[in-house]
Amino acid sequence: MPPEGDFAALMTQMENALAAYKTHYGVEISSPDDLTKASECYVLLSVEQIKAVIANFSSDLLLQYSSALSDILGLIGLADSPIAGLLQIPQNTREFLDNLRSALSVEFEYRKNAVREIYDGLQAISREDYDAFEENIINEYGSLQQYWDAIK
Protein backbone atom coordinates (compact mmCIF):
# COMPACT_ATOMS: atom_id res chain seq x y z
CA MET A 1 0.00 0.00 0.00
CA PRO A 2 1.53 3.37 -1.05
CA PRO A 3 2.08 6.07 1.59
CA GLU A 4 -0.81 8.47 2.13
CA GLY A 5 -1.51 11.87 3.65
CA ASP A 6 1.17 13.67 5.64
CA PHE A 7 3.56 10.75 5.35
CA ALA A 8 3.31 10.77 1.54
CA ALA A 9 3.96 14.54 1.54
CA LEU A 10 7.03 14.04 3.76
CA MET A 11 8.31 11.26 1.50
CA THR A 12 7.95 13.53 -1.55
CA GLN A 13 9.65 16.39 0.29
CA MET A 14 12.56 14.09 1.21
CA GLU A 15 12.89 12.75 -2.34
CA ASN A 16 12.96 16.34 -3.66
CA ALA A 17 15.57 17.37 -1.07
CA LEU A 18 17.81 14.39 -1.93
CA ALA A 19 17.48 15.12 -5.66
CA ALA A 20 18.35 18.79 -5.07
CA TYR A 21 21.39 17.76 -2.99
CA LYS A 22 22.58 15.50 -5.79
CA THR A 23 22.04 18.21 -8.39
CA HIS A 24 23.73 20.91 -6.34
CA TYR A 25 26.69 18.92 -4.99
CA GLY A 26 26.97 16.03 -7.45
CA VAL A 27 26.81 13.53 -4.59
CA GLU A 28 23.99 11.07 -4.06
CA ILE A 29 22.71 10.19 -0.62
CA SER A 30 21.38 6.73 -1.34
CA SER A 31 21.01 5.12 2.07
CA PRO A 32 20.09 5.96 5.65
CA ASP A 33 23.78 5.54 6.54
CA ASP A 34 24.77 8.19 3.95
CA LEU A 35 22.17 10.56 5.39
CA THR A 36 23.31 9.91 8.96
CA LYS A 37 26.96 10.51 8.04
CA ALA A 38 26.08 13.73 6.24
CA SER A 39 23.99 14.93 9.17
CA GLU A 40 26.76 14.17 11.65
CA CYS A 41 29.32 16.08 9.57
CA TYR A 42 27.13 19.14 9.21
CA VAL A 43 26.45 19.15 12.94
CA LEU A 44 30.19 19.18 13.69
CA LEU A 45 30.69 22.59 12.10
CA SER A 46 28.13 25.32 11.87
CA VAL A 47 28.07 27.72 8.97
CA GLU A 48 29.40 30.37 11.35
CA GLN A 49 32.36 28.17 12.30
CA ILE A 50 33.17 27.47 8.65
CA LYS A 51 33.02 31.21 7.91
CA ALA A 52 35.30 31.88 10.89
CA VAL A 53 37.84 29.32 9.67
CA ILE A 54 37.84 30.90 6.22
CA ALA A 55 37.84 34.52 7.44
CA ASN A 56 40.55 33.97 10.07
CA PHE A 57 42.47 31.24 8.31
CA SER A 58 45.47 30.02 10.23
CA SER A 59 47.35 26.77 10.59
CA ASP A 60 45.88 26.34 14.09
CA LEU A 61 42.31 26.61 12.81
CA LEU A 62 43.10 24.31 9.91
CA LEU A 63 44.51 21.74 12.33
CA GLN A 64 41.53 22.09 14.68
CA TYR A 65 38.88 21.68 11.97
CA SER A 66 40.70 19.72 9.26
CA SER A 67 38.91 16.42 9.88
CA ALA A 68 35.43 17.96 9.86
CA LEU A 69 36.22 20.12 6.83
CA SER A 70 37.60 17.11 5.00
CA ASP A 71 34.42 15.14 5.73
CA ILE A 72 32.24 18.01 4.53
CA LEU A 73 34.26 18.39 1.33
CA GLY A 74 33.75 14.68 0.71
CA LEU A 75 30.01 15.00 1.24
CA ILE A 76 29.70 17.78 -1.31
CA GLY A 77 31.77 16.00 -3.94
CA LEU A 78 35.05 17.86 -3.43
CA ALA A 79 37.08 15.07 -1.83
CA ASP A 80 39.60 15.22 -4.69
CA SER A 81 39.87 19.01 -4.78
CA PRO A 82 43.19 20.78 -4.11
CA ILE A 83 41.71 22.22 -0.92
CA ALA A 84 40.87 18.75 0.37
CA GLY A 85 44.45 17.70 -0.36
CA LEU A 86 45.66 20.43 1.98
CA LEU A 87 43.67 18.89 4.81
CA GLN A 88 45.52 15.59 4.59
CA ILE A 89 48.93 14.96 6.11
CA PRO A 90 51.31 14.07 3.27
CA GLN A 91 52.88 10.62 3.43
CA ASN A 92 56.07 11.58 1.57
CA THR A 93 57.94 14.46 -0.01
CA ARG A 94 56.34 13.98 -3.42
CA GLU A 95 52.84 14.19 -1.92
CA PHE A 96 53.84 17.31 0.05
CA LEU A 97 55.16 18.98 -3.11
CA ASP A 98 52.04 18.01 -5.07
CA ASN A 99 49.82 19.47 -2.34
CA LEU A 100 51.94 22.62 -2.23
CA ARG A 101 51.74 22.98 -6.01
CA SER A 102 47.96 22.54 -5.85
CA ALA A 103 47.64 25.12 -3.09
CA LEU A 104 49.70 27.63 -5.03
CA SER A 105 47.62 26.96 -8.12
CA VAL A 106 44.40 27.60 -6.17
CA GLU A 107 45.88 30.81 -4.76
CA PHE A 108 47.01 31.92 -8.23
CA GLU A 109 43.56 31.33 -9.74
CA TYR A 110 41.89 33.17 -6.86
CA ARG A 111 44.17 36.19 -7.24
CA LYS A 112 43.91 36.15 -11.02
CA ASN A 113 40.13 36.14 -10.87
CA ALA A 114 40.08 38.82 -8.15
CA VAL A 115 41.93 41.31 -10.37
CA ARG A 116 40.71 40.12 -13.77
CA GLU A 117 38.37 43.09 -14.26
CA ILE A 118 41.11 45.59 -13.50
CA TYR A 119 43.73 43.76 -15.54
CA ASP A 120 41.47 43.28 -18.55
CA GLY A 121 40.72 47.02 -18.50
CA LEU A 122 44.40 47.98 -18.75
CA GLN A 123 45.94 48.98 -22.04
CA ALA A 124 49.47 48.16 -23.11
CA ILE A 125 52.04 50.92 -22.73
CA SER A 126 53.46 51.98 -26.07
CA ARG A 127 57.20 52.08 -26.55
CA GLU A 128 56.97 55.84 -27.11
CA ASP A 129 55.11 56.39 -23.81
CA TYR A 130 57.66 54.25 -21.94
CA ASP A 131 60.57 56.12 -23.48
CA ALA A 132 58.94 59.46 -22.58
CA PHE A 133 58.40 58.29 -18.98
CA GLU A 134 62.02 57.19 -18.71
CA GLU A 135 63.21 60.47 -20.20
CA ASN A 136 61.19 62.44 -17.63
CA ILE A 137 62.85 60.48 -14.83
CA ILE A 138 66.30 61.16 -16.24
CA ASN A 139 65.47 64.86 -16.64
CA GLU A 140 64.23 65.09 -13.05
CA TYR A 141 66.83 62.89 -11.28
CA GLY A 142 69.82 62.94 -13.62
CA SER A 143 69.84 59.17 -14.25
CA LEU A 144 67.81 56.04 -13.66
CA GLN A 145 70.29 55.00 -10.96
CA GLN A 146 69.83 58.31 -9.12
CA TYR A 147 66.05 57.86 -9.35
CA TRP A 148 66.38 54.35 -7.90
CA ASP A 149 68.59 55.61 -5.08
CA ALA A 150 66.07 58.36 -4.30
CA ILE A 151 63.07 56.04 -3.96
CA LYS A 152 64.77 53.28 -1.95
Buried (B, 14 or more C-beta within 10 A) or exposed (E): EEEEEEEEEEEEEEEEEBEEBBEEBEBEBEEEEBBEBBEEBBEBBEEEBBEBBEEEEEEEBEEEBBEBBBBBBBBBBBBEBBEBBBBEEBEEEEEEEBBEEBBEEBEEEEEEEEEEEEEEEEEEEEEEEEEEEEEEBEEEBEEEEEBEEEEE
